[in-house]
Amino acid sequence: MAKSKNRKNVESGFDKQTYYSPEEALRLVRTLSFAKFDESIDLAFQLGIDARQADQIVRGTVSLPNGTGKDVKIAVFAESEDARAAEEAGADIVGGQELADDMKSGKQPLDFDVVIAAPSMMSVVGKLGPVLGPRGLMPNPKSGTVTKDIGKTVAAFKAGRVEYRNDRYGNVHLPIGRVSFEIEPLTENLVAASDEIFRSRPAAAKGKFVRSATVSSTMGPGVKIDFGLLEDLVKERR
Protein backbone atom coordinates (compact mmCIF):
# COMPACT_ATOMS: atom_id res chain seq x y z
CA MET A 1 0.00 0.00 0.00
CA ALA A 2 1.38 3.40 -0.99
CA LYS A 3 2.21 5.74 1.86
CA SER A 4 0.48 9.09 2.06
CA LYS A 5 2.46 12.30 1.62
CA ASN A 6 1.85 13.18 5.29
CA ARG A 7 3.12 9.77 6.42
CA LYS A 8 6.27 10.14 4.31
CA ASN A 9 6.88 13.60 5.73
CA VAL A 10 6.64 12.50 9.37
CA GLU A 11 8.77 9.41 8.79
CA SER A 12 11.53 11.60 7.43
CA GLY A 13 11.54 13.51 10.72
CA PHE A 14 13.07 10.83 12.94
CA ASP A 15 15.43 7.86 12.89
CA LYS A 16 13.37 4.68 12.65
CA GLN A 17 16.31 2.57 13.83
CA THR A 18 16.89 4.48 17.08
CA TYR A 19 15.67 3.17 20.44
CA TYR A 20 14.29 5.99 22.60
CA SER A 21 13.59 6.31 26.29
CA PRO A 22 9.88 5.84 27.13
CA GLU A 23 9.30 9.56 27.68
CA GLU A 24 11.22 10.52 24.52
CA ALA A 25 9.25 8.00 22.48
CA LEU A 26 5.94 9.40 23.73
CA ARG A 27 6.99 12.96 22.97
CA LEU A 28 8.06 11.93 19.50
CA VAL A 29 4.79 10.11 18.82
CA ARG A 30 2.86 13.25 19.71
CA THR A 31 5.11 15.35 17.45
CA LEU A 32 4.71 12.91 14.55
CA SER A 33 0.91 12.93 14.74
CA PHE A 34 -0.61 14.62 11.71
CA ALA A 35 -4.29 13.58 11.58
CA LYS A 36 -7.04 16.14 12.06
CA PHE A 37 -8.62 14.02 14.83
CA ASP A 38 -7.32 13.17 18.29
CA GLU A 39 -5.36 10.04 17.45
CA SER A 40 -5.11 7.10 19.81
CA ILE A 41 -1.65 6.21 21.10
CA ASP A 42 -0.98 2.48 21.17
CA LEU A 43 1.70 0.39 22.83
CA ALA A 44 2.80 -2.81 21.09
CA PHE A 45 4.96 -5.65 22.38
CA GLN A 46 6.53 -8.41 20.33
CA LEU A 47 6.65 -11.39 22.68
CA GLY A 48 8.83 -14.47 22.66
CA ILE A 49 5.96 -16.94 22.82
CA ASP A 50 4.62 -19.67 20.60
CA ALA A 51 1.13 -18.32 19.97
CA ARG A 52 0.02 -21.72 18.67
CA GLN A 53 0.35 -23.24 22.15
CA ALA A 54 -2.59 -22.83 24.53
CA ASP A 55 -0.27 -22.70 27.55
CA GLN A 56 1.56 -19.68 26.12
CA ILE A 57 -1.43 -17.43 25.47
CA VAL A 58 -1.00 -13.97 27.02
CA ARG A 59 -4.39 -12.53 27.94
CA GLY A 60 -5.90 -10.35 30.63
CA THR A 61 -6.91 -6.81 31.55
CA VAL A 62 -5.13 -3.78 32.96
CA SER A 63 -6.59 -0.64 34.51
CA LEU A 64 -4.95 2.47 33.10
CA PRO A 65 -4.70 5.17 35.80
CA ASN A 66 -5.62 7.92 33.34
CA GLY A 67 -8.02 6.04 31.09
CA THR A 68 -7.78 5.81 27.31
CA GLY A 69 -9.54 9.04 26.44
CA LYS A 70 -12.19 7.03 24.62
CA ASP A 71 -15.87 6.61 25.45
CA VAL A 72 -16.03 2.84 25.88
CA LYS A 73 -19.23 1.21 24.62
CA ILE A 74 -20.27 -1.81 26.69
CA ALA A 75 -22.88 -4.53 26.19
CA VAL A 76 -23.87 -6.66 29.17
CA PHE A 77 -25.66 -9.99 29.38
CA ALA A 78 -27.42 -10.03 32.73
CA GLU A 79 -30.82 -10.28 34.37
CA SER A 80 -32.63 -8.95 37.45
CA GLU A 81 -30.30 -7.31 40.01
CA ASP A 82 -27.24 -7.78 37.81
CA ALA A 83 -29.01 -6.01 34.94
CA ARG A 84 -29.92 -3.08 37.16
CA ALA A 85 -26.34 -2.86 38.46
CA ALA A 86 -25.04 -2.80 34.89
CA GLU A 87 -27.41 -0.01 33.89
CA GLU A 88 -26.53 2.06 36.95
CA ALA A 89 -22.80 1.63 36.19
CA GLY A 90 -23.29 3.02 32.69
CA ALA A 91 -23.61 -0.02 30.41
CA ASP A 92 -24.80 1.01 26.95
CA ILE A 93 -27.07 -1.98 26.40
CA VAL A 94 -28.21 -4.73 28.77
CA GLY A 95 -30.16 -7.85 27.94
CA GLY A 96 -30.50 -11.62 27.87
CA GLN A 97 -31.79 -14.10 25.33
CA GLU A 98 -33.43 -11.42 23.21
CA LEU A 99 -30.17 -9.46 22.97
CA ALA A 100 -28.34 -12.64 21.99
CA ASP A 101 -30.91 -13.34 19.27
CA ASP A 102 -30.58 -9.78 17.94
CA MET A 103 -26.78 -10.06 17.82
CA LYS A 104 -26.97 -13.41 16.04
CA SER A 105 -29.45 -12.15 13.44
CA GLY A 106 -27.59 -8.90 12.84
CA LYS A 107 -30.43 -6.77 14.16
CA GLN A 108 -28.15 -5.52 16.94
CA PRO A 109 -24.94 -3.94 15.52
CA LEU A 110 -21.77 -5.31 17.11
CA ASP A 111 -20.31 -1.84 17.60
CA PHE A 112 -19.16 -2.52 21.16
CA ASP A 113 -15.71 -2.28 22.67
CA VAL A 114 -16.44 -4.76 25.47
CA VAL A 115 -19.05 -7.45 26.12
CA ILE A 116 -19.53 -8.53 29.74
CA ALA A 117 -21.63 -11.42 31.03
CA ALA A 118 -22.86 -12.77 34.34
CA PRO A 119 -21.86 -16.44 34.81
CA SER A 120 -25.54 -17.43 34.77
CA MET A 121 -25.82 -16.04 31.23
CA MET A 122 -22.99 -18.04 29.66
CA SER A 123 -25.35 -20.77 28.43
CA VAL A 124 -26.88 -18.05 26.27
CA VAL A 125 -23.68 -16.18 25.41
CA GLY A 126 -21.75 -19.35 24.62
CA LYS A 127 -23.81 -19.83 21.47
CA LEU A 128 -22.56 -16.47 20.17
CA GLY A 129 -18.98 -17.70 19.76
CA PRO A 130 -19.07 -17.56 15.93
CA VAL A 131 -20.41 -13.99 16.12
CA LEU A 132 -18.42 -12.47 18.99
CA GLY A 133 -15.25 -14.56 18.79
CA PRO A 134 -13.84 -13.25 15.50
CA ARG A 135 -14.29 -9.69 16.78
CA GLY A 136 -12.50 -10.39 20.06
CA LEU A 137 -15.69 -9.67 22.02
CA MET A 138 -16.43 -13.07 23.54
CA PRO A 139 -16.68 -12.77 27.35
CA ASN A 140 -14.05 -14.79 29.18
CA PRO A 141 -13.25 -15.32 32.88
CA LYS A 142 -9.50 -14.82 32.22
CA SER A 143 -10.12 -11.31 30.93
CA GLY A 144 -12.54 -10.50 33.74
CA THR A 145 -15.50 -10.13 31.40
CA VAL A 146 -17.38 -13.08 32.89
CA THR A 147 -18.01 -11.90 36.42
CA LYS A 148 -20.41 -11.94 39.35
CA ASP A 149 -19.63 -8.30 40.11
CA ILE A 150 -21.28 -6.80 37.06
CA GLY A 151 -21.60 -3.21 38.27
CA LYS A 152 -17.99 -2.93 39.41
CA THR A 153 -16.69 -4.45 36.19
CA VAL A 154 -18.71 -2.14 33.96
CA ALA A 155 -17.50 0.86 35.96
CA ALA A 156 -13.87 -0.32 35.69
CA PHE A 157 -14.01 -0.64 31.90
CA LYS A 158 -15.72 2.73 31.61
CA ALA A 159 -12.94 4.24 33.75
CA GLY A 160 -10.06 2.86 31.71
CA ARG A 161 -9.64 -0.87 32.09
CA VAL A 162 -8.51 -2.39 28.79
CA GLU A 163 -8.40 -5.98 27.64
CA TYR A 164 -5.40 -7.46 25.86
CA ARG A 165 -4.59 -10.70 24.10
CA ASN A 166 -1.72 -11.76 21.89
CA ASP A 167 -2.37 -12.19 18.18
CA ARG A 168 -1.27 -15.20 16.16
CA TYR A 169 2.18 -13.67 15.68
CA GLY A 170 2.81 -13.26 19.40
CA ASN A 171 2.18 -9.50 19.47
CA VAL A 172 0.13 -7.61 22.05
CA HIS A 173 -1.39 -4.18 21.36
CA LEU A 174 -2.90 -1.88 23.99
CA PRO A 175 -4.27 1.66 23.76
CA ILE A 176 -2.64 3.92 26.36
CA GLY A 177 -4.22 7.28 25.67
CA ARG A 178 -4.61 10.02 23.09
CA VAL A 179 -2.28 12.47 21.38
CA SER A 180 -3.99 15.23 23.37
CA PHE A 181 -2.80 13.67 26.67
CA GLU A 182 0.13 15.29 28.44
CA ILE A 183 3.36 13.28 28.72
CA GLU A 184 3.03 12.38 32.42
CA PRO A 185 -0.44 10.78 32.14
CA LEU A 186 0.73 8.92 29.05
CA THR A 187 3.84 7.75 30.90
CA GLU A 188 1.76 6.54 33.85
CA ASN A 189 -0.47 4.57 31.50
CA LEU A 190 2.53 3.14 29.64
CA VAL A 191 4.11 2.00 32.91
CA ALA A 192 0.87 0.36 34.10
CA ALA A 193 0.41 -1.47 30.80
CA SER A 194 4.06 -2.55 30.59
CA ASP A 195 4.10 -3.78 34.19
CA GLU A 196 1.02 -5.89 33.50
CA ILE A 197 2.56 -7.46 30.40
CA PHE A 198 5.86 -8.15 32.16
CA ARG A 199 3.97 -9.98 34.93
CA SER A 200 1.90 -12.01 32.46
CA ARG A 201 4.75 -14.20 31.23
CA PRO A 202 3.44 -17.79 30.80
CA ALA A 203 5.37 -20.46 32.70
CA ALA A 204 5.80 -22.37 29.42
CA ALA A 205 7.45 -19.47 27.58
CA LYS A 206 11.15 -19.94 26.93
CA GLY A 207 13.95 -17.48 26.33
CA LYS A 208 13.49 -13.74 26.19
CA PHE A 209 9.85 -12.86 26.88
CA VAL A 210 9.62 -9.28 25.54
CA ARG A 211 11.55 -8.89 22.31
CA SER A 212 10.58 -5.32 21.50
CA ALA A 213 8.28 -2.46 22.50
CA THR A 214 6.93 0.23 20.21
CA VAL A 215 4.54 3.17 20.53
CA SER A 216 2.61 4.79 17.70
CA SER A 217 -0.38 7.00 17.01
CA THR A 218 -3.31 5.83 14.88
CA MET A 219 -1.90 7.27 11.66
CA GLY A 220 1.74 7.72 12.63
CA PRO A 221 4.83 5.48 12.41
CA GLY A 222 6.06 3.23 15.18
CA VAL A 223 8.72 4.58 17.54
CA LYS A 224 10.98 2.01 19.20
CA ILE A 225 11.44 2.04 22.98
CA ASP A 226 14.70 1.12 24.66
CA PHE A 227 13.60 -1.97 26.58
CA GLY A 228 16.24 -1.63 29.31
CA LEU A 229 15.09 1.90 30.07
CA LEU A 230 11.46 0.77 30.03
CA GLU A 231 12.23 -1.99 32.54
CA ASP A 232 14.03 0.50 34.78
CA LEU A 233 11.10 2.94 34.65
CA VAL A 234 8.60 0.22 35.54
CA LYS A 235 10.69 -0.95 38.50
CA GLU A 236 11.16 2.62 39.66
CA ARG A 237 7.42 3.34 39.69
CA ARG A 238 6.16 0.08 41.18
Order of alpha helices (4+ residues) and beta strands (2+ residues): alpha-alpha-beta-beta-beta-alpha-beta-alpha-beta-alpha-alpha-alpha-beta-beta-alpha-beta-beta-alpha
